[in-house]
């Protein structure tokens, strides 16, 4: 079951360089391309566009990869 995340929520996620913090930009419910990567999101399995607080870059993550707070 997807987590209840919404735009503006502060989240963190793991990267190869450690934990990264940022903000949810939007919920994605259809195939979306970000930085050459296609996120295969659906209404049943949404994903979230997040913006890194450190680099300002955006990425798409599955809800299970994000920790709220």
PyMOL Python script that loads the backbone (N, CA, C, O; Angstrom):
from pymol import cmd

cmd.read_pdbstr("""\
ATOM      1  N   UNK A   1       0.844  -1.184   0.000  1.00  0.00           N
ATOM      2  CA  UNK A   1       0.000   0.000   0.000  1.00  0.00           C
ATOM      3  C   UNK A   1       0.887   1.244   0.000  1.00  0.00           C
ATOM      4  O   UNK A   1       1.799   1.353   0.819  1.00  0.00           O
ATOM      5  N   UNK A   2       0.624   2.188  -0.918  1.00  0.00           N
ATOM      6  CA  UNK A   2       1.459   3.378  -1.001  1.00  0.00           C
ATOM      7  C   UNK A   2       1.374   4.224   0.265  1.00  0.00           C
ATOM      8  O   UNK A   2       0.328   4.310   0.908  1.00  0.00           O
ATOM      9  N   UNK A   3       2.487   4.837   0.602  1.00  0.00           N
ATOM     10  CA  UNK A   3       2.504   5.765   1.732  1.00  0.00           C
ATOM     11  C   UNK A   3       1.734   7.016   1.337  1.00  0.00           C
ATOM     12  O   UNK A   3       1.638   7.349   0.156  1.00  0.00           O
ATOM     13  N   UNK A   4       1.195   7.696   2.320  1.00  0.00           N
ATOM     14  CA  UNK A   4       0.440   8.919   2.032  1.00  0.00           C
ATOM     15  C   UNK A   4       1.383  10.125   2.011  1.00  0.00           C
ATOM     16  O   UNK A   4       1.470  10.882   2.977  1.00  0.00           O
ATOM     17  N   UNK A   5       2.072  10.282   0.906  1.00  0.00           N
ATOM     18  CA  UNK A   5       2.964  11.422   0.716  1.00  0.00           C
ATOM     19  C   UNK A   5       2.260  12.442  -0.162  1.00  0.00           C
ATOM     20  O   UNK A   5       1.446  12.089  -1.016  1.00  0.00           O
ATOM     21  N   UNK A   6       2.582  13.710   0.057  1.00  0.00           N
ATOM     22  CA  UNK A   6       1.989  14.764  -0.767  1.00  0.00           C
ATOM     23  C   UNK A   6       3.043  15.839  -1.046  1.00  0.00           C
ATOM     24  O   UNK A   6       4.043  15.925  -0.334  1.00  0.00           O
ATOM     25  N   UNK A   7       2.823  16.654  -2.072  1.00  0.00           N
ATOM     26  CA  UNK A   7       3.792  17.703  -2.384  1.00  0.00           C
ATOM     27  C   UNK A   7       4.093  18.562  -1.153  1.00  0.00           C
ATOM     28  O   UNK A   7       3.196  18.947  -0.403  1.00  0.00           O
ATOM     29  N   UNK A   8       5.371  18.846  -0.973  1.00  0.00           N
ATOM     30  CA  UNK A   8       5.808  19.646   0.159  1.00  0.00           C
ATOM     31  C   UNK A   8       6.323  18.827   1.330  1.00  0.00           C
ATOM     32  O   UNK A   8       7.008  19.356   2.205  1.00  0.00           O
ATOM     33  N   UNK A   9       5.996  17.529   1.354  1.00  0.00           N
ATOM     34  CA  UNK A   9       6.474  16.666   2.438  1.00  0.00           C
ATOM     35  C   UNK A   9       7.994  16.543   2.384  1.00  0.00           C
ATOM     36  O   UNK A   9       8.575  16.402   1.308  1.00  0.00           O
ATOM     37  N   UNK A  10       8.628  16.596   3.541  1.00  0.00           N
ATOM     38  CA  UNK A  10      10.075  16.385   3.656  1.00  0.00           C
ATOM     39  C   UNK A  10      10.319  14.889   3.747  1.00  0.00           C
ATOM     40  O   UNK A  10       9.684  14.199   4.544  1.00  0.00           O
ATOM     41  N   UNK A  11      11.245  14.384   2.927  1.00  0.00           N
ATOM     42  CA  UNK A  11      11.543  12.952   2.881  1.00  0.00           C
ATOM     43  C   UNK A  11      13.047  12.725   2.816  1.00  0.00           C
ATOM     44  O   UNK A  11      13.817  13.652   2.563  1.00  0.00           O
ATOM     45  N   UNK A  12      13.453  11.480   3.048  1.00  0.00           N
ATOM     46  CA  UNK A  12      14.849  11.084   2.862  1.00  0.00           C
ATOM     47  C   UNK A  12      14.867   9.756   2.129  1.00  0.00           C
ATOM     48  O   UNK A  12      13.886   9.012   2.143  1.00  0.00           O
ATOM     49  N   UNK A  13      16.007   9.459   1.481  1.00  0.00           N
ATOM     50  CA  UNK A  13      16.151   8.211   0.750  1.00  0.00           C
ATOM     51  C   UNK A  13      17.626   7.856   0.678  1.00  0.00           C
ATOM     52  O   UNK A  13      18.498   8.715   0.815  1.00  0.00           O
ATOM     53  N   UNK A  14      17.884   6.594   0.464  1.00  0.00           N
ATOM     54  CA  UNK A  14      19.261   6.119   0.399  1.00  0.00           C
ATOM     55  C   UNK A  14      19.858   6.279  -0.988  1.00  0.00           C
ATOM     56  O   UNK A  14      19.184   6.065  -1.995  1.00  0.00           O
ATOM     57  N   UNK A  15      21.137   6.658  -1.030  1.00  0.00           N
ATOM     58  CA  UNK A  15      21.877   6.739  -2.290  1.00  0.00           C
ATOM     59  C   UNK A  15      23.219   6.038  -2.085  1.00  0.00           C
ATOM     60  O   UNK A  15      23.543   5.620  -0.974  1.00  0.00           O
ATOM     61  N   UNK A  16      23.980   5.915  -3.140  1.00  0.00           N
ATOM     62  CA  UNK A  16      25.296   5.284  -3.014  1.00  0.00           C
ATOM     63  C   UNK A  16      26.219   6.107  -2.117  1.00  0.00           C
ATOM     64  O   UNK A  16      27.172   5.574  -1.549  1.00  0.00           O
ATOM     65  N   UNK A  17      25.934   7.412  -1.988  1.00  0.00           N
ATOM     66  CA  UNK A  17      26.750   8.281  -1.151  1.00  0.00           C
ATOM     67  C   UNK A  17      26.203   8.463   0.252  1.00  0.00           C
ATOM     68  O   UNK A  17      26.710   9.291   1.009  1.00  0.00           O
ATOM     69  N   UNK A  18      25.174   7.702   0.612  1.00  0.00           N
ATOM     70  CA  UNK A  18      24.565   7.834   1.931  1.00  0.00           C
ATOM     71  C   UNK A  18      23.126   8.301   1.829  1.00  0.00           C
ATOM     72  O   UNK A  18      22.504   8.189   0.772  1.00  0.00           O
ATOM     73  N   UNK A  19      22.600   8.819   2.913  1.00  0.00           N
ATOM     74  CA  UNK A  19      21.212   9.263   2.942  1.00  0.00           C
ATOM     75  C   UNK A  19      21.088  10.684   2.395  1.00  0.00           C
ATOM     76  O   UNK A  19      21.909  11.550   2.697  1.00  0.00           O
ATOM     77  N   UNK A  20      20.056  10.911   1.590  1.00  0.00           N
ATOM     78  CA  UNK A  20      19.784  12.214   1.008  1.00  0.00           C
ATOM     79  C   UNK A  20      18.430  12.704   1.487  1.00  0.00           C
ATOM     80  O   UNK A  20      17.509  11.911   1.686  1.00  0.00           O
ATOM     81  N   UNK A  21      18.310  14.005   1.670  1.00  0.00           N
ATOM     82  CA  UNK A  21      17.060  14.616   2.119  1.00  0.00           C
ATOM     83  C   UNK A  21      16.530  15.527   1.026  1.00  0.00           C
ATOM     84  O   UNK A  21      17.290  16.091   0.240  1.00  0.00           O
ATOM     85  N   UNK A  22      15.201  15.660   0.992  1.00  0.00           N
ATOM     86  CA  UNK A  22      14.597  16.540   0.004  1.00  0.00           C
ATOM     87  C   UNK A  22      13.116  16.700   0.224  1.00  0.00           C
ATOM     88  O   UNK A  22      12.600  16.426   1.308  1.00  0.00           O
ATOM     89  N   UNK A  23      12.435  17.145  -0.812  1.00  0.00           N
ATOM     90  CA  UNK A  23      11.016  17.474  -0.743  1.00  0.00           C
ATOM     91  C   UNK A  23      10.261  16.799  -1.880  1.00  0.00           C
ATOM     92  O   UNK A  23      10.748  16.734  -3.009  1.00  0.00           O
ATOM     93  N   UNK A  24       9.066  16.296  -1.571  1.00  0.00           N
ATOM     94  CA  UNK A  24       8.198  15.721  -2.601  1.00  0.00           C
ATOM     95  C   UNK A  24       7.685  16.854  -3.473  1.00  0.00           C
ATOM     96  O   UNK A  24       7.124  17.829  -2.972  1.00  0.00           O
ATOM     97  N   UNK A  25       7.879  16.723  -4.783  1.00  0.00           N
ATOM     98  CA  UNK A  25       7.400  17.726  -5.742  1.00  0.00           C
ATOM     99  C   UNK A  25       6.001  17.370  -6.243  1.00  0.00           C
ATOM    100  O   UNK A  25       5.112  18.220  -6.294  1.00  0.00           O
ATOM    101  N   UNK A  26       5.820  16.085  -6.616  1.00  0.00           N
ATOM    102  CA  UNK A  26       4.492  15.653  -7.083  1.00  0.00           C
ATOM    103  C   UNK A  26       4.401  14.141  -7.098  1.00  0.00           C
ATOM    104  O   UNK A  26       5.407  13.431  -7.081  1.00  0.00           O
ATOM    105  N   UNK A  27       3.156  13.666  -7.130  1.00  0.00           N
ATOM    106  CA  UNK A  27       2.847  12.240  -7.231  1.00  0.00           C
ATOM    107  C   UNK A  27       2.685  11.914  -8.708  1.00  0.00           C
ATOM    108  O   UNK A  27       2.042  12.664  -9.443  1.00  0.00           O
ATOM    109  N   UNK A  28       3.264  10.797  -9.150  1.00  0.00           N
ATOM    110  CA  UNK A  28       3.214  10.394 -10.556  1.00  0.00           C
ATOM    111  C   UNK A  28       2.396   9.097 -10.662  1.00  0.00           C
ATOM    112  O   UNK A  28       2.659   8.132  -9.945  1.00  0.00           O
ATOM    113  N   UNK A  29       1.402   9.086 -11.564  1.00  0.00           N
ATOM    114  CA  UNK A  29       0.549   7.909 -11.717  1.00  0.00           C
ATOM    115  C   UNK A  29       0.547   7.356 -13.142  1.00  0.00           C
ATOM    116  O   UNK A  29      -0.310   6.550 -13.503  1.00  0.00           O
ATOM    117  N   UNK A  30       1.515   7.798 -13.946  1.00  0.00           N
ATOM    118  CA  UNK A  30       1.665   7.269 -15.305  1.00  0.00           C
ATOM    119  C   UNK A  30       3.150   7.291 -15.652  1.00  0.00           C
ATOM    120  O   UNK A  30       3.951   7.905 -14.948  1.00  0.00           O
ATOM    121  N   UNK A  31       3.507   6.619 -16.735  1.00  0.00           N
ATOM    122  CA  UNK A  31       4.915   6.580 -17.141  1.00  0.00           C
ATOM    123  C   UNK A  31       5.434   8.001 -17.313  1.00  0.00           C
ATOM    124  O   UNK A  31       4.831   8.811 -18.017  1.00  0.00           O
ATOM    125  N   UNK A  32       6.556   8.297 -16.662  1.00  0.00           N
ATOM    126  CA  UNK A  32       7.133   9.638 -16.658  1.00  0.00           C
ATOM    127  C   UNK A  32       8.632   9.532 -16.838  1.00  0.00           C
ATOM    128  O   UNK A  32       9.272   8.639 -16.281  1.00  0.00           O
ATOM    129  N   UNK A  33       9.195  10.449 -17.622  1.00  0.00           N
ATOM    130  CA  UNK A  33      10.637  10.426 -17.853  1.00  0.00           C
ATOM    131  C   UNK A  33      11.315  11.574 -17.104  1.00  0.00           C
ATOM    132  O   UNK A  33      10.913  12.732 -17.217  1.00  0.00           O
ATOM    133  N   UNK A  34      12.348  11.227 -16.341  1.00  0.00           N
ATOM    134  CA  UNK A  34      13.152  12.200 -15.603  1.00  0.00           C
ATOM    135  C   UNK A  34      14.616  11.832 -15.795  1.00  0.00           C
ATOM    136  O   UNK A  34      15.020  10.709 -15.491  1.00  0.00           O
ATOM    137  N   UNK A  35      15.407  12.764 -16.294  1.00  0.00           N
ATOM    138  CA  UNK A  35      16.841  12.550 -16.514  1.00  0.00           C
ATOM    139  C   UNK A  35      17.133  11.280 -17.318  1.00  0.00           C
ATOM    140  O   UNK A  35      18.062  10.539 -16.996  1.00  0.00           O
ATOM    141  N   UNK A  36      16.348  11.034 -18.349  1.00  0.00           N
ATOM    142  CA  UNK A  36      16.582   9.879 -19.210  1.00  0.00           C
ATOM    143  C   UNK A  36      16.085   8.555 -18.661  1.00  0.00           C
ATOM    144  O   UNK A  36      16.216   7.526 -19.325  1.00  0.00           O
ATOM    145  N   UNK A  37      15.520   8.560 -17.466  1.00  0.00           N
ATOM    146  CA  UNK A  37      14.990   7.342 -16.852  1.00  0.00           C
ATOM    147  C   UNK A  37      13.474   7.384 -16.908  1.00  0.00           C
ATOM    148  O   UNK A  37      12.873   8.404 -16.570  1.00  0.00           O
ATOM    149  N   UNK A  38      12.842   6.289 -17.331  1.00  0.00           N
ATOM    150  CA  UNK A  38      11.395   6.219 -17.377  1.00  0.00           C
ATOM    151  C   UNK A  38      10.885   5.525 -16.122  1.00  0.00           C
ATOM    152  O   UNK A  38      11.206   4.364 -15.866  1.00  0.00           O
ATOM    153  N   UNK A  39      10.090   6.248 -15.343  1.00  0.00           N
ATOM    154  CA  UNK A  39       9.452   5.681 -14.153  1.00  0.00           C
ATOM    155  C   UNK A  39       8.123   5.087 -14.595  1.00  0.00           C
ATOM    156  O   UNK A  39       7.278   5.793 -15.145  1.00  0.00           O
ATOM    157  N   UNK A  40       7.936   3.805 -14.360  1.00  0.00           N
ATOM    158  CA  UNK A  40       6.730   3.113 -14.814  1.00  0.00           C
ATOM    159  C   UNK A  40       5.674   3.114 -13.711  1.00  0.00           C
ATOM    160  O   UNK A  40       5.287   2.065 -13.195  1.00  0.00           O
ATOM    161  N   UNK A  41       5.226   4.302 -13.368  1.00  0.00           N
ATOM    162  CA  UNK A  41       4.224   4.467 -12.319  1.00  0.00           C
ATOM    163  C   UNK A  41       2.827   4.205 -12.871  1.00  0.00           C
ATOM    164  O   UNK A  41       2.571   4.382 -14.062  1.00  0.00           O
ATOM    165  N   UNK A  42       1.932   3.780 -11.986  1.00  0.00           N
ATOM    166  CA  UNK A  42       0.522   3.576 -12.321  1.00  0.00           C
ATOM    167  C   UNK A  42      -0.324   4.130 -11.174  1.00  0.00           C
ATOM    168  O   UNK A  42       0.209   4.499 -10.128  1.00  0.00           O
ATOM    169  N   UNK A  43      -1.636   4.188 -11.370  1.00  0.00           N
ATOM    170  CA  UNK A  43      -2.516   4.631 -10.284  1.00  0.00           C
ATOM    171  C   UNK A  43      -2.421   3.674  -9.100  1.00  0.00           C
ATOM    172  O   UNK A  43      -2.495   4.093  -7.945  1.00  0.00           O
ATOM    173  N   UNK A  44      -2.257   2.386  -9.395  1.00  0.00           N
ATOM    174  CA  UNK A  44      -2.156   1.379  -8.337  1.00  0.00           C
ATOM    175  C   UNK A  44      -0.784   1.389  -7.670  1.00  0.00           C
ATOM    176  O   UNK A  44      -0.656   1.042  -6.496  1.00  0.00           O
ATOM    177  N   UNK A  45       0.243   1.790  -8.424  1.00  0.00           N
ATOM    178  CA  UNK A  45       1.612   1.835  -7.899  1.00  0.00           C
ATOM    179  C   UNK A  45       2.244   3.187  -8.254  1.00  0.00           C
ATOM    180  O   UNK A  45       3.096   3.275  -9.137  1.00  0.00           O
ATOM    181  N   UNK A  46       1.807   4.240  -7.545  1.00  0.00           N
ATOM    182  CA  UNK A  46       2.341   5.572  -7.845  1.00  0.00           C
ATOM    183  C   UNK A  46       3.798   5.715  -7.417  1.00  0.00           C
ATOM    184  O   UNK A  46       4.291   4.957  -6.581  1.00  0.00           O
ATOM    185  N   UNK A  47       4.468   6.685  -7.995  1.00  0.00           N
ATOM    186  CA  UNK A  47       5.821   7.033  -7.603  1.00  0.00           C
ATOM    187  C   UNK A  47       5.835   8.542  -7.347  1.00  0.00           C
ATOM    188  O   UNK A  47       4.863   9.239  -7.636  1.00  0.00           O
ATOM    189  N   UNK A  48       6.946   9.036  -6.803  1.00  0.00           N
ATOM    190  CA  UNK A  48       6.998  10.434  -6.412  1.00  0.00           C
ATOM    191  C   UNK A  48       8.231  11.129  -6.966  1.00  0.00           C
ATOM    192  O   UNK A  48       9.341  10.603  -6.894  1.00  0.00           O
ATOM    193  N   UNK A  49       8.019  12.329  -7.525  1.00  0.00           N
ATOM    194  CA  UNK A  49       9.129  13.167  -7.960  1.00  0.00           C
ATOM    195  C   UNK A  49       9.610  13.902  -6.714  1.00  0.00           C
ATOM    196  O   UNK A  49       8.830  14.577  -6.042  1.00  0.00           O
ATOM    197  N   UNK A  50      10.892  13.767  -6.410  1.00  0.00           N
ATOM    198  CA  UNK A  50      11.478  14.428  -5.243  1.00  0.00           C
ATOM    199  C   UNK A  50      12.629  15.318  -5.687  1.00  0.00           C
ATOM    200  O   UNK A  50      13.300  15.042  -6.681  1.00  0.00           O
ATOM    201  N   UNK A  51      12.845  16.393  -4.934  1.00  0.00           N
ATOM    202  CA  UNK A  51      13.931  17.332  -5.224  1.00  0.00           C
ATOM    203  C   UNK A  51      14.909  17.298  -4.063  1.00  0.00           C
ATOM    204  O   UNK A  51      14.526  17.487  -2.909  1.00  0.00           O
ATOM    205  N   UNK A  52      16.163  17.057  -4.375  1.00  0.00           N
ATOM    206  CA  UNK A  52      17.204  16.994  -3.358  1.00  0.00           C
ATOM    207  C   UNK A  52      17.455  18.373  -2.760  1.00  0.00           C
ATOM    208  O   UNK A  52      17.599  19.358  -3.484  1.00  0.00           O
ATOM    209  N   UNK A  53      17.504  18.431  -1.422  1.00  0.00           N
ATOM    210  CA  UNK A  53      17.787  19.692  -0.738  1.00  0.00           C
ATOM    211  C   UNK A  53      19.227  20.121  -0.969  1.00  0.00           C
ATOM    212  O   UNK A  53      19.518  21.317  -0.977  1.00  0.00           O
ATOM    213  N   UNK A  54      20.127  19.173  -1.156  1.00  0.00           N
ATOM    214  CA  UNK A  54      21.550  19.491  -1.309  1.00  0.00           C
ATOM    215  C   UNK A  54      21.894  19.921  -2.733  1.00  0.00           C
ATOM    216  O   UNK A  54      22.512  20.967  -2.934  1.00  0.00           O
ATOM    217  N   UNK A  55      21.494  19.113  -3.729  1.00  0.00           N
ATOM    218  CA  UNK A  55      21.897  19.388  -5.112  1.00  0.00           C
ATOM    219  C   UNK A  55      20.852  20.139  -5.929  1.00  0.00           C
ATOM    220  O   UNK A  55      21.182  20.755  -6.943  1.00  0.00           O
ATOM    221  N   UNK A  56      19.588  20.090  -5.492  1.00  0.00           N
ATOM    222  CA  UNK A  56      18.514  20.720  -6.256  1.00  0.00           C
ATOM    223  C   UNK A  56      18.040  19.881  -7.426  1.00  0.00           C
ATOM    224  O   UNK A  56      17.153  20.299  -8.171  1.00  0.00           O
ATOM    225  N   UNK A  57      18.627  18.686  -7.599  1.00  0.00           N
ATOM    226  CA  UNK A  57      18.241  17.809  -8.705  1.00  0.00           C
ATOM    227  C   UNK A  57      16.969  17.045  -8.352  1.00  0.00           C
ATOM    228  O   UNK A  57      16.660  16.826  -7.181  1.00  0.00           O
ATOM    229  N   UNK A  58      16.232  16.640  -9.404  1.00  0.00           N
ATOM    230  CA  UNK A  58      15.009  15.871  -9.192  1.00  0.00           C
ATOM    231  C   UNK A  58      15.215  14.421  -9.597  1.00  0.00           C
ATOM    232  O   UNK A  58      16.056  14.102 -10.437  1.00  0.00           O
ATOM    233  N   UNK A  59      14.427  13.552  -8.978  1.00  0.00           N
ATOM    234  CA  UNK A  59      14.455  12.127  -9.279  1.00  0.00           C
ATOM    235  C   UNK A  59      13.074  11.570  -8.967  1.00  0.00           C
ATOM    236  O   UNK A  59      12.273  12.214  -8.289  1.00  0.00           O
ATOM    237  N   UNK A  60      12.800  10.366  -9.466  1.00  0.00           N
ATOM    238  CA  UNK A  60      11.533   9.690  -9.181  1.00  0.00           C
ATOM    239  C   UNK A  60      11.833   8.467  -8.332  1.00  0.00           C
ATOM    240  O   UNK A  60      12.731   7.684  -8.642  1.00  0.00           O
ATOM    241  N   UNK A  61      11.062   8.311  -7.247  1.00  0.00           N
ATOM    242  CA  UNK A  61      11.259   7.177  -6.347  1.00  0.00           C
ATOM    243  C   UNK A  61       9.940   6.498  -6.022  1.00  0.00           C
ATOM    244  O   UNK A  61       8.881   7.127  -6.017  1.00  0.00           O
ATOM    245  N   UNK A  62      10.025   5.197  -5.751  1.00  0.00           N
ATOM    246  CA  UNK A  62       8.875   4.442  -5.279  1.00  0.00           C
ATOM    247  C   UNK A  62       8.639   4.814  -3.811  1.00  0.00           C
ATOM    248  O   UNK A  62       9.581   5.160  -3.098  1.00  0.00           O
ATOM    249  N   UNK A  63       7.381   4.741  -3.363  1.00  0.00           N
ATOM    250  CA  UNK A  63       7.090   5.145  -1.984  1.00  0.00           C
ATOM    251  C   UNK A  63       7.871   4.353  -0.936  1.00  0.00           C
ATOM    252  O   UNK A  63       8.223   4.899   0.110  1.00  0.00           O
ATOM    253  N   UNK A  64       8.148   3.074  -1.201  1.00  0.00           N
ATOM    254  CA  UNK A  64       8.894   2.258  -0.240  1.00  0.00           C
ATOM    255  C   UNK A  64      10.340   2.700  -0.081  1.00  0.00           C
ATOM    256  O   UNK A  64      10.990   2.346   0.902  1.00  0.00           O
ATOM    257  N   UNK A  65      10.854   3.471  -1.039  1.00  0.00           N
ATOM    258  CA  UNK A  65      12.233   3.959  -0.970  1.00  0.00           C
ATOM    259  C   UNK A  65      12.358   5.249  -0.165  1.00  0.00           C
ATOM    260  O   UNK A  65      13.462   5.679   0.170  1.00  0.00           O
ATOM    261  N   UNK A  66      11.198   5.869   0.145  1.00  0.00           N
ATOM    262  CA  UNK A  66      11.206   7.175   0.821  1.00  0.00           C
ATOM    263  C   UNK A  66      10.809   7.043   2.275  1.00  0.00           C
ATOM    264  O   UNK A  66       9.915   6.270   2.620  1.00  0.00           O
ATOM    265  N   UNK A  67      11.482   7.804   3.130  1.00  0.00           N
ATOM    266  CA  UNK A  67      11.130   7.880   4.550  1.00  0.00           C
ATOM    267  C   UNK A  67      10.647   9.299   4.819  1.00  0.00           C
ATOM    268  O   UNK A  67      11.347  10.269   4.529  1.00  0.00           O
ATOM    269  N   UNK A  68       9.448   9.410   5.375  1.00  0.00           N
ATOM    270  CA  UNK A  68       8.884  10.721   5.671  1.00  0.00           C
ATOM    271  C   UNK A  68       9.544  11.314   6.910  1.00  0.00           C
ATOM    272  O   UNK A  68       9.817  10.622   7.891  1.00  0.00           O
ATOM    273  N   UNK A  69       9.789  12.613   6.829  1.00  0.00           N
ATOM    274  CA  UNK A  69      10.326  13.298   8.006  1.00  0.00           C
ATOM    275  C   UNK A  69      11.718  13.817   7.835  1.00  0.00           C
ATOM    276  O   UNK A  69      12.273  14.411   8.760  1.00  0.00           O
TER     277      UNK A  69
END
""", "prot")
cmd.dss("prot")
cmd.show_as("cartoon", "prot")
cmd.util.cbc("prot")
cmd.orient("prot")
